[in-house]
Amino acid sequence: MRAAVLLALAVAAFAATAEAAATGAQGELEALFPPNQATCYAMRFDAAWLAAHPDQSVVAIRVMRGYPSLRESDETSGQGEWPSMPAQLIVTFRDTGENATPRQYGAEVECRADREGAPDPKARCVIACDGGDFIPTRDADGAMHFAIEDGRSLRIAGGCTNHRELRALGTQKGDRIFTLPRQPLEACR
C-alpha cells in the first residue's frame, strides 16, 4: 500500500514538472513573439567581425514576426494545445550571386513549444519539409539567442520544391549560434 502511494506521488510530481517545463517553453516563445505584436530580431556583421570569424558564412540574419503584414496568425494552429506562431527567417550569406550582390534566402518558420511530456521541452522554430529547426531563447536584455543543436542543420532553401539550390545553416561551425538583438521593424525590411 505504501509503495502504491509513493508511486502515485512520484507520477504526480513528474507530471507537474513536465507541465511546468512545457509552460516555461510556451512562456519563452510568447516573450520572444508576443501575440498580436509585430517583432524583429536582426544582426548584421561588419567586415571586421567577418575577418575575425572566417568560419561564419552569414553576413546578416533576421527573424521577424508580423512582417510585412502586422499580424499573420495567432490562432492555435500548432500541434497539441500550444499555438503555433509563424515567423520569417532571412539570411544573407557571404558568397555573391548575380551582379556581385550577397546571396539572400528566406524561409517561413513555425515556432511552437515542444509537446508536453518531451524530455526537455523547448521553444522551437521549424522549417517545413524536414528543413530542420532552431531553438530560440531570450537573453536577459531581450535579445534572441538563436541556436542550432549539434548534429542538426537548418535548410533555408532547397526544401519541398526547389532541390536545385540547397542552402543551410549549421553545416559550418560559425553558423550554429547567433545573438539577435530586438530591433525596430524597419531593421527587418
mmCIF file of the C-alpha atoms, coordinates in Angstrom:
data_MODEL
# 
_entry.id   MODEL 
# 
loop_
_atom_site.group_PDB 
_atom_site.id 
_atom_site.type_symbol 
_atom_site.label_atom_id 
_atom_site.label_alt_id 
_atom_site.label_comp_id 
_atom_site.label_asym_id 
_atom_site.label_entity_id 
_atom_site.label_seq_id 
_atom_site.pdbx_PDB_ins_code 
_atom_site.Cartn_x 
_atom_site.Cartn_y 
_atom_site.Cartn_z 
_atom_site.occupancy 
_atom_site.B_iso_or_equiv 
_atom_site.pdbx_formal_charge 
_atom_site.auth_seq_id 
_atom_site.auth_comp_id 
_atom_site.auth_asym_id 
_atom_site.auth_atom_id 
_atom_site.pdbx_PDB_model_num 
ATOM 1   C CA . MET A 1 1   ? 0.000  0.000  0.000   1.00 0.00 ? 1   MET A CA 1 
ATOM 2   C CA . ARG A 1 2   ? 2.778  2.423  0.936   1.00 0.00 ? 2   ARG A CA 1 
ATOM 3   C CA . ALA A 1 3   ? 4.620  1.621  -2.308  1.00 0.00 ? 3   ALA A CA 1 
ATOM 4   C CA . ALA A 1 4   ? 1.455  2.449  -4.288  1.00 0.00 ? 4   ALA A CA 1 
ATOM 5   C CA . VAL A 1 5   ? 1.141  5.820  -2.528  1.00 0.00 ? 5   VAL A CA 1 
ATOM 6   C CA . LEU A 1 6   ? 4.815  6.616  -3.177  1.00 0.00 ? 6   LEU A CA 1 
ATOM 7   C CA . LEU A 1 7   ? 4.431  5.617  -6.826  1.00 0.00 ? 7   LEU A CA 1 
ATOM 8   C CA . ALA A 1 8   ? 1.347  7.823  -7.185  1.00 0.00 ? 8   ALA A CA 1 
ATOM 9   C CA . LEU A 1 9   ? 3.203  10.774 -5.632  1.00 0.00 ? 9   LEU A CA 1 
ATOM 10  C CA . ALA A 1 10  ? 6.185  10.233 -7.937  1.00 0.00 ? 10  ALA A CA 1 
ATOM 11  C CA . VAL A 1 11  ? 3.938  10.123 -11.023 1.00 0.00 ? 11  VAL A CA 1 
ATOM 12  C CA . ALA A 1 12  ? 2.120  13.298 -9.900  1.00 0.00 ? 12  ALA A CA 1 
ATOM 13  C CA . ALA A 1 13  ? 5.421  15.106 -9.284  1.00 0.00 ? 13  ALA A CA 1 
ATOM 14  C CA . PHE A 1 14  ? 6.732  14.072 -12.718 1.00 0.00 ? 14  PHE A CA 1 
ATOM 15  C CA . ALA A 1 15  ? 3.532  15.275 -14.399 1.00 0.00 ? 15  ALA A CA 1 
ATOM 16  C CA . ALA A 1 16  ? 3.680  18.619 -12.579 1.00 0.00 ? 16  ALA A CA 1 
ATOM 17  C CA . THR A 1 17  ? 7.341  19.074 -13.542 1.00 0.00 ? 17  THR A CA 1 
ATOM 18  C CA . ALA A 1 18  ? 6.627  18.251 -17.204 1.00 0.00 ? 18  ALA A CA 1 
ATOM 19  C CA . GLU A 1 19  ? 3.684  20.664 -17.275 1.00 0.00 ? 19  GLU A CA 1 
ATOM 20  C CA . ALA A 1 20  ? 5.743  23.460 -15.702 1.00 0.00 ? 20  ALA A CA 1 
ATOM 21  C CA . ALA A 1 21  ? 8.561  22.895 -18.189 1.00 0.00 ? 21  ALA A CA 1 
ATOM 22  C CA . ALA A 1 22  ? 6.190  22.923 -21.178 1.00 0.00 ? 22  ALA A CA 1 
ATOM 23  C CA . THR A 1 23  ? 4.511  26.066 -19.854 1.00 0.00 ? 23  THR A CA 1 
ATOM 24  C CA . GLY A 1 24  ? 8.011  27.528 -19.479 1.00 0.00 ? 24  GLY A CA 1 
ATOM 25  C CA . ALA A 1 25  ? 8.799  26.786 -23.131 1.00 0.00 ? 25  ALA A CA 1 
ATOM 26  C CA . GLN A 1 26  ? 5.485  28.354 -24.193 1.00 0.00 ? 26  GLN A CA 1 
ATOM 27  C CA . GLY A 1 27  ? 6.163  31.353 -21.953 1.00 0.00 ? 27  GLY A CA 1 
ATOM 28  C CA . GLU A 1 28  ? 9.606  31.710 -23.559 1.00 0.00 ? 28  GLU A CA 1 
ATOM 29  C CA . LEU A 1 29  ? 8.029  31.684 -27.003 1.00 0.00 ? 29  LEU A CA 1 
ATOM 30  C CA . GLU A 1 30  ? 5.403  34.277 -26.067 1.00 0.00 ? 30  GLU A CA 1 
ATOM 31  C CA . ALA A 1 31  ? 8.097  36.518 -24.548 1.00 0.00 ? 31  ALA A CA 1 
ATOM 32  C CA . LEU A 1 32  ? 10.007 36.392 -27.843 1.00 0.00 ? 32  LEU A CA 1 
ATOM 33  C CA . PHE A 1 33  ? 6.913  36.755 -30.038 1.00 0.00 ? 33  PHE A CA 1 
ATOM 34  C CA . PRO A 1 34  ? 4.143  38.487 -28.070 1.00 0.00 ? 34  PRO A CA 1 
ATOM 35  C CA . PRO A 1 35  ? 0.708  37.620 -29.527 1.00 0.00 ? 35  PRO A CA 1 
ATOM 36  C CA . ASN A 1 36  ? -0.749 40.311 -31.776 1.00 0.00 ? 36  ASN A CA 1 
ATOM 37  C CA . GLN A 1 37  ? 2.543  42.218 -31.863 1.00 0.00 ? 37  GLN A CA 1 
ATOM 38  C CA . ALA A 1 38  ? 4.994  42.532 -34.737 1.00 0.00 ? 38  ALA A CA 1 
ATOM 39  C CA . THR A 1 39  ? 8.581  41.737 -33.716 1.00 0.00 ? 39  THR A CA 1 
ATOM 40  C CA . CYS A 1 40  ? 12.002 41.927 -35.328 1.00 0.00 ? 40  CYS A CA 1 
ATOM 41  C CA . TYR A 1 41  ? 15.331 40.424 -34.283 1.00 0.00 ? 41  TYR A CA 1 
ATOM 42  C CA . ALA A 1 42  ? 18.247 41.263 -36.567 1.00 0.00 ? 42  ALA A CA 1 
ATOM 43  C CA . MET A 1 43  ? 22.027 41.256 -36.717 1.00 0.00 ? 43  MET A CA 1 
ATOM 44  C CA . ARG A 1 44  ? 24.357 42.447 -39.461 1.00 0.00 ? 44  ARG A CA 1 
ATOM 45  C CA . PHE A 1 45  ? 28.020 41.531 -39.106 1.00 0.00 ? 45  PHE A CA 1 
ATOM 46  C CA . ASP A 1 46  ? 30.605 44.107 -40.166 1.00 0.00 ? 46  ASP A CA 1 
ATOM 47  C CA . ALA A 1 47  ? 33.783 43.447 -42.144 1.00 0.00 ? 47  ALA A CA 1 
ATOM 48  C CA . ALA A 1 48  ? 35.971 43.378 -39.011 1.00 0.00 ? 48  ALA A CA 1 
ATOM 49  C CA . TRP A 1 49  ? 33.765 40.721 -37.394 1.00 0.00 ? 49  TRP A CA 1 
ATOM 50  C CA . LEU A 1 50  ? 33.707 38.598 -40.538 1.00 0.00 ? 50  LEU A CA 1 
ATOM 51  C CA . ALA A 1 51  ? 37.504 38.855 -40.905 1.00 0.00 ? 51  ALA A CA 1 
ATOM 52  C CA . ALA A 1 52  ? 37.904 37.620 -37.329 1.00 0.00 ? 52  ALA A CA 1 
ATOM 53  C CA . HIS A 1 53  ? 35.395 34.779 -37.901 1.00 0.00 ? 53  HIS A CA 1 
ATOM 54  C CA . PRO A 1 54  ? 36.278 33.161 -41.242 1.00 0.00 ? 54  PRO A CA 1 
ATOM 55  C CA . ASP A 1 55  ? 34.198 30.056 -40.386 1.00 0.00 ? 55  ASP A CA 1 
ATOM 56  C CA . GLN A 1 56  ? 30.998 32.140 -40.399 1.00 0.00 ? 56  GLN A CA 1 
ATOM 57  C CA . SER A 1 57  ? 29.279 32.364 -43.783 1.00 0.00 ? 57  SER A CA 1 
ATOM 58  C CA . VAL A 1 58  ? 26.409 34.587 -42.574 1.00 0.00 ? 58  VAL A CA 1 
ATOM 59  C CA . VAL A 1 59  ? 26.626 38.352 -43.193 1.00 0.00 ? 59  VAL A CA 1 
ATOM 60  C CA . ALA A 1 60  ? 23.164 39.175 -41.832 1.00 0.00 ? 60  ALA A CA 1 
ATOM 61  C CA . ILE A 1 61  ? 20.332 37.278 -40.183 1.00 0.00 ? 61  ILE A CA 1 
ATOM 62  C CA . ARG A 1 62  ? 16.789 38.381 -39.356 1.00 0.00 ? 62  ARG A CA 1 
ATOM 63  C CA . VAL A 1 63  ? 13.863 36.683 -37.653 1.00 0.00 ? 63  VAL A CA 1 
ATOM 64  C CA . MET A 1 64  ? 10.627 38.607 -37.890 1.00 0.00 ? 64  MET A CA 1 
ATOM 65  C CA . ARG A 1 65  ? 7.047  38.023 -36.969 1.00 0.00 ? 65  ARG A CA 1 
ATOM 66  C CA . GLY A 1 66  ? 4.200  40.001 -38.383 1.00 0.00 ? 66  GLY A CA 1 
ATOM 67  C CA . TYR A 1 67  ? 6.160  41.407 -41.302 1.00 0.00 ? 67  TYR A CA 1 
ATOM 68  C CA . PRO A 1 68  ? 5.105  42.539 -43.871 1.00 0.00 ? 68  PRO A CA 1 
ATOM 69  C CA . SER A 1 69  ? 1.579  42.361 -42.506 1.00 0.00 ? 69  SER A CA 1 
ATOM 70  C CA . LEU A 1 70  ? 1.286  43.338 -38.857 1.00 0.00 ? 70  LEU A CA 1 
ATOM 71  C CA . ARG A 1 71  ? -0.208 40.018 -37.845 1.00 0.00 ? 71  ARG A CA 1 
ATOM 72  C CA . GLU A 1 72  ? -0.417 36.806 -39.833 1.00 0.00 ? 72  GLU A CA 1 
ATOM 73  C CA . SER A 1 73  ? -1.984 34.426 -37.348 1.00 0.00 ? 73  SER A CA 1 
ATOM 74  C CA . ASP A 1 74  ? -2.211 33.978 -33.610 1.00 0.00 ? 74  ASP A CA 1 
ATOM 75  C CA . GLU A 1 75  ? -4.649 31.092 -33.737 1.00 0.00 ? 75  GLU A CA 1 
ATOM 76  C CA . THR A 1 76  ? -3.983 27.796 -32.057 1.00 0.00 ? 76  THR A CA 1 
ATOM 77  C CA . SER A 1 77  ? -2.741 26.112 -35.196 1.00 0.00 ? 77  SER A CA 1 
ATOM 78  C CA . GLY A 1 78  ? 0.167  24.150 -33.785 1.00 0.00 ? 78  GLY A CA 1 
ATOM 79  C CA . GLN A 1 79  ? 0.274  20.570 -32.665 1.00 0.00 ? 79  GLN A CA 1 
ATOM 80  C CA . GLY A 1 80  ? -1.104 19.817 -29.242 1.00 0.00 ? 80  GLY A CA 1 
ATOM 81  C CA . GLU A 1 81  ? -2.623 22.595 -27.202 1.00 0.00 ? 81  GLU A CA 1 
ATOM 82  C CA . TRP A 1 82  ? 0.018  25.281 -27.780 1.00 0.00 ? 82  TRP A CA 1 
ATOM 83  C CA . PRO A 1 83  ? -0.321 27.880 -30.511 1.00 0.00 ? 83  PRO A CA 1 
ATOM 84  C CA . SER A 1 84  ? 1.974  27.862 -33.486 1.00 0.00 ? 84  SER A CA 1 
ATOM 85  C CA . MET A 1 85  ? 3.448  31.256 -34.306 1.00 0.00 ? 85  MET A CA 1 
ATOM 86  C CA . PRO A 1 86  ? 4.558  31.868 -37.895 1.00 0.00 ? 86  PRO A CA 1 
ATOM 87  C CA . ALA A 1 87  ? 7.700  33.924 -38.469 1.00 0.00 ? 87  ALA A CA 1 
ATOM 88  C CA . GLN A 1 88  ? 10.069 34.671 -41.320 1.00 0.00 ? 88  GLN A CA 1 
ATOM 89  C CA . LEU A 1 89  ? 13.799 33.872 -41.344 1.00 0.00 ? 89  LEU A CA 1 
ATOM 90  C CA . ILE A 1 90  ? 16.020 35.769 -43.789 1.00 0.00 ? 90  ILE A CA 1 
ATOM 91  C CA . VAL A 1 91  ? 19.724 35.008 -44.060 1.00 0.00 ? 91  VAL A CA 1 
ATOM 92  C CA . THR A 1 92  ? 22.318 36.816 -46.190 1.00 0.00 ? 92  THR A CA 1 
ATOM 93  C CA . PHE A 1 93  ? 25.472 34.817 -46.941 1.00 0.00 ? 93  PHE A CA 1 
ATOM 94  C CA . ARG A 1 94  ? 28.997 35.999 -47.787 1.00 0.00 ? 94  ARG A CA 1 
ATOM 95  C CA . ASP A 1 95  ? 29.065 34.499 -51.259 1.00 0.00 ? 95  ASP A CA 1 
ATOM 96  C CA . THR A 1 96  ? 27.654 36.571 -54.083 1.00 0.00 ? 96  THR A CA 1 
ATOM 97  C CA . GLY A 1 97  ? 25.235 35.892 -56.881 1.00 0.00 ? 97  GLY A CA 1 
ATOM 98  C CA . GLU A 1 98  ? 24.343 37.914 -59.944 1.00 0.00 ? 98  GLU A CA 1 
ATOM 99  C CA . ASN A 1 99  ? 25.650 41.493 -60.041 1.00 0.00 ? 99  ASN A CA 1 
ATOM 100 C CA . ALA A 1 100 ? 28.035 40.662 -57.149 1.00 0.00 ? 100 ALA A CA 1 
ATOM 101 C CA . THR A 1 101 ? 25.255 41.038 -54.589 1.00 0.00 ? 101 THR A CA 1 
ATOM 102 C CA . PRO A 1 102 ? 25.290 38.817 -51.496 1.00 0.00 ? 102 PRO A CA 1 
ATOM 103 C CA . ARG A 1 103 ? 23.020 35.777 -51.707 1.00 0.00 ? 103 ARG A CA 1 
ATOM 104 C CA . GLN A 1 104 ? 19.928 36.111 -49.570 1.00 0.00 ? 104 GLN A CA 1 
ATOM 105 C CA . TYR A 1 105 ? 17.490 33.334 -48.709 1.00 0.00 ? 105 TYR A CA 1 
ATOM 106 C CA . GLY A 1 106 ? 14.294 33.312 -46.732 1.00 0.00 ? 106 GLY A CA 1 
ATOM 107 C CA . ALA A 1 107 ? 12.072 30.671 -45.204 1.00 0.00 ? 107 ALA A CA 1 
ATOM 108 C CA . GLU A 1 108 ? 8.794  30.590 -43.330 1.00 0.00 ? 108 GLU A CA 1 
ATOM 109 C CA . VAL A 1 109 ? 9.189  29.073 -39.870 1.00 0.00 ? 109 VAL A CA 1 
ATOM 110 C CA . GLU A 1 110 ? 6.566  27.838 -37.420 1.00 0.00 ? 110 GLU A CA 1 
ATOM 111 C CA . CYS A 1 111 ? 7.534  28.486 -33.829 1.00 0.00 ? 111 CYS A CA 1 
ATOM 112 C CA . ARG A 1 112 ? 5.961  26.483 -31.017 1.00 0.00 ? 112 ARG A CA 1 
ATOM 113 C CA . ALA A 1 113 ? 6.739  24.868 -27.694 1.00 0.00 ? 113 ALA A CA 1 
ATOM 114 C CA . ASP A 1 114 ? 7.597  21.184 -27.570 1.00 0.00 ? 114 ASP A CA 1 
ATOM 115 C CA . ARG A 1 115 ? 4.698  18.913 -26.680 1.00 0.00 ? 115 ARG A CA 1 
ATOM 116 C CA . GLU A 1 116 ? 4.013  18.071 -23.092 1.00 0.00 ? 116 GLU A CA 1 
ATOM 117 C CA . GLY A 1 117 ? 5.977  15.043 -21.983 1.00 0.00 ? 117 GLY A CA 1 
ATOM 118 C CA . ALA A 1 118 ? 9.053  15.912 -24.050 1.00 0.00 ? 118 ALA A CA 1 
ATOM 119 C CA . PRO A 1 119 ? 12.207 15.078 -22.051 1.00 0.00 ? 119 PRO A CA 1 
ATOM 120 C CA . ASP A 1 120 ? 13.487 18.690 -22.136 1.00 0.00 ? 120 ASP A CA 1 
ATOM 121 C CA . PRO A 1 121 ? 10.707 20.939 -23.500 1.00 0.00 ? 121 PRO A CA 1 
ATOM 122 C CA . LYS A 1 122 ? 11.951 23.902 -25.519 1.00 0.00 ? 122 LYS A CA 1 
ATOM 123 C CA . ALA A 1 123 ? 10.553 26.507 -27.858 1.00 0.00 ? 123 ALA A CA 1 
ATOM 124 C CA . ARG A 1 124 ? 11.432 25.568 -31.456 1.00 0.00 ? 124 ARG A CA 1 
ATOM 125 C CA . CYS A 1 125 ? 11.142 27.272 -34.829 1.00 0.00 ? 125 CYS A CA 1 
ATOM 126 C CA . VAL A 1 126 ? 10.713 24.666 -37.559 1.00 0.00 ? 126 VAL A CA 1 
ATOM 127 C CA . ILE A 1 127 ? 11.019 24.825 -41.355 1.00 0.00 ? 127 ILE A CA 1 
ATOM 128 C CA . ALA A 1 128 ? 8.532  22.573 -43.181 1.00 0.00 ? 128 ALA A CA 1 
ATOM 129 C CA . CYS A 1 129 ? 9.523  19.543 -45.269 1.00 0.00 ? 129 CYS A CA 1 
ATOM 130 C CA . ASP A 1 130 ? 12.037 18.414 -42.663 1.00 0.00 ? 130 ASP A CA 1 
ATOM 131 C CA . GLY A 1 131 ? 14.044 21.603 -43.105 1.00 0.00 ? 131 GLY A CA 1 
ATOM 132 C CA . GLY A 1 132 ? 15.237 21.402 -39.517 1.00 0.00 ? 132 GLY A CA 1 
ATOM 133 C CA . ASP A 1 133 ? 14.760 23.713 -36.582 1.00 0.00 ? 133 ASP A CA 1 
ATOM 134 C CA . PHE A 1 134 ? 16.446 26.186 -34.285 1.00 0.00 ? 134 PHE A CA 1 
ATOM 135 C CA . ILE A 1 135 ? 15.981 26.860 -30.590 1.00 0.00 ? 135 ILE A CA 1 
ATOM 136 C CA . PRO A 1 136 ? 15.071 30.473 -29.796 1.00 0.00 ? 136 PRO A CA 1 
ATOM 137 C CA . THR A 1 137 ? 15.622 31.661 -26.235 1.00 0.00 ? 137 THR A CA 1 
ATOM 138 C CA . ARG A 1 138 ? 15.503 35.132 -24.787 1.00 0.00 ? 138 ARG A CA 1 
ATOM 139 C CA . ASP A 1 139 ? 18.582 36.677 -23.183 1.00 0.00 ? 139 ASP A CA 1 
ATOM 140 C CA . ALA A 1 140 ? 18.340 38.932 -20.130 1.00 0.00 ? 140 ALA A CA 1 
ATOM 141 C CA . ASP A 1 141 ? 18.485 42.020 -22.353 1.00 0.00 ? 141 ASP A CA 1 
ATOM 142 C CA . GLY A 1 142 ? 15.621 40.787 -24.567 1.00 0.00 ? 142 GLY A CA 1 
ATOM 143 C CA . ALA A 1 143 ? 17.785 39.599 -27.477 1.00 0.00 ? 143 ALA A CA 1 
ATOM 144 C CA . MET A 1 144 ? 17.054 36.293 -29.190 1.00 0.00 ? 144 MET A CA 1 
ATOM 145 C CA . HIS A 1 145 ? 19.655 33.578 -28.724 1.00 0.00 ? 145 HIS A CA 1 
ATOM 146 C CA . PHE A 1 146 ? 19.347 31.501 -31.934 1.00 0.00 ? 146 PHE A CA 1 
ATOM 147 C CA . ALA A 1 147 ? 20.905 28.024 -31.686 1.00 0.00 ? 147 ALA A CA 1 
ATOM 148 C CA . ILE A 1 148 ? 21.023 25.020 -33.994 1.00 0.00 ? 148 ILE A CA 1 
ATOM 149 C CA . GLU A 1 149 ? 21.599 21.869 -31.964 1.00 0.00 ? 149 GLU A CA 1 
ATOM 150 C CA . ASP A 1 150 ? 24.721 19.780 -32.557 1.00 0.00 ? 150 ASP A CA 1 
ATOM 151 C CA . GLY A 1 151 ? 24.349 17.255 -35.348 1.00 0.00 ? 151 GLY A CA 1 
ATOM 152 C CA . ARG A 1 152 ? 21.490 19.206 -36.963 1.00 0.00 ? 152 ARG A CA 1 
ATOM 153 C CA . SER A 1 153 ? 21.192 21.788 -39.705 1.00 0.00 ? 153 SER A CA 1 
ATOM 154 C CA . LEU A 1 154 ? 18.588 24.279 -40.855 1.00 0.00 ? 154 LEU A CA 1 
ATOM 155 C CA . ARG A 1 155 ? 17.752 24.115 -44.568 1.00 0.00 ? 155 ARG A CA 1 
ATOM 156 C CA . ILE A 1 156 ? 16.707 27.592 -45.699 1.00 0.00 ? 156 ILE A CA 1 
ATOM 157 C CA . ALA A 1 157 ? 16.473 26.867 -49.432 1.00 0.00 ? 157 ALA A CA 1 
ATOM 158 C CA . GLY A 1 158 ? 16.073 23.667 -51.411 1.00 0.00 ? 158 GLY A CA 1 
ATOM 159 C CA . GLY A 1 159 ? 13.236 22.307 -49.309 1.00 0.00 ? 159 GLY A CA 1 
ATOM 160 C CA . CYS A 1 160 ? 9.946  20.935 -50.609 1.00 0.00 ? 160 CYS A CA 1 
ATOM 161 C CA . THR A 1 161 ? 10.030 22.240 -54.149 1.00 0.00 ? 161 THR A CA 1 
ATOM 162 C CA . ASN A 1 162 ? 13.467 23.554 -55.104 1.00 0.00 ? 162 ASN A CA 1 
ATOM 163 C CA . HIS A 1 163 ? 16.090 20.854 -54.758 1.00 0.00 ? 163 HIS A CA 1 
ATOM 164 C CA . ARG A 1 164 ? 18.464 22.567 -57.188 1.00 0.00 ? 164 ARG A CA 1 
ATOM 165 C CA . GLU A 1 165 ? 19.892 25.115 -54.774 1.00 0.00 ? 165 GLU A CA 1 
ATOM 166 C CA . LEU A 1 166 ? 20.356 23.917 -51.216 1.00 0.00 ? 166 LEU A CA 1 
ATOM 167 C CA . ARG A 1 167 ? 21.381 26.461 -48.559 1.00 0.00 ? 167 ARG A CA 1 
ATOM 168 C CA . ALA A 1 168 ? 21.621 25.529 -44.930 1.00 0.00 ? 168 ALA A CA 1 
ATOM 169 C CA . LEU A 1 169 ? 22.809 26.875 -41.594 1.00 0.00 ? 169 LEU A CA 1 
ATOM 170 C CA . GLY A 1 170 ? 24.628 24.711 -39.102 1.00 0.00 ? 170 GLY A CA 1 
ATOM 171 C CA . THR A 1 171 ? 26.844 22.943 -41.612 1.00 0.00 ? 171 THR A CA 1 
ATOM 172 C CA . GLN A 1 172 ? 29.795 25.159 -40.594 1.00 0.00 ? 172 GLN A CA 1 
ATOM 173 C CA . LYS A 1 173 ? 30.963 25.741 -37.023 1.00 0.00 ? 173 LYS A CA 1 
ATOM 174 C CA . GLY A 1 174 ? 30.468 29.515 -37.279 1.00 0.00 ? 174 GLY A CA 1 
ATOM 175 C CA . ASP A 1 175 ? 26.837 29.226 -38.395 1.00 0.00 ? 175 ASP A CA 1 
ATOM 176 C CA . ARG A 1 176 ? 25.250 27.473 -35.408 1.00 0.00 ? 176 ARG A CA 1 
ATOM 177 C CA . ILE A 1 177 ? 24.708 30.156 -32.741 1.00 0.00 ? 177 ILE A CA 1 
ATOM 178 C CA . PHE A 1 178 ? 23.723 33.807 -33.124 1.00 0.00 ? 178 PHE A CA 1 
ATOM 179 C CA . THR A 1 179 ? 22.548 36.527 -30.774 1.00 0.00 ? 179 THR A CA 1 
ATOM 180 C CA . LEU A 1 180 ? 19.987 38.755 -32.456 1.00 0.00 ? 180 LEU A CA 1 
ATOM 181 C CA . PRO A 1 181 ? 19.073 41.983 -30.645 1.00 0.00 ? 181 PRO A CA 1 
ATOM 182 C CA . ARG A 1 182 ? 15.454 43.064 -30.802 1.00 0.00 ? 182 ARG A CA 1 
ATOM 183 C CA . GLN A 1 183 ? 15.202 45.833 -33.375 1.00 0.00 ? 183 GLN A CA 1 
ATOM 184 C CA . PRO A 1 184 ? 12.602 48.272 -34.704 1.00 0.00 ? 184 PRO A CA 1 
ATOM 185 C CA . LEU A 1 185 ? 10.537 46.731 -37.524 1.00 0.00 ? 185 LEU A CA 1 
ATOM 186 C CA . GLU A 1 186 ? 12.405 48.854 -40.094 1.00 0.00 ? 186 GLU A CA 1 
ATOM 187 C CA . ALA A 1 187 ? 15.553 46.794 -39.426 1.00 0.00 ? 187 ALA A CA 1 
ATOM 188 C CA . CYS A 1 188 ? 13.801 43.695 -40.784 1.00 0.00 ? 188 CYS A CA 1 
ATOM 189 C CA . ARG A 1 189 ? 12.756 45.282 -44.069 1.00 0.00 ? 189 ARG A CA 1 
# 
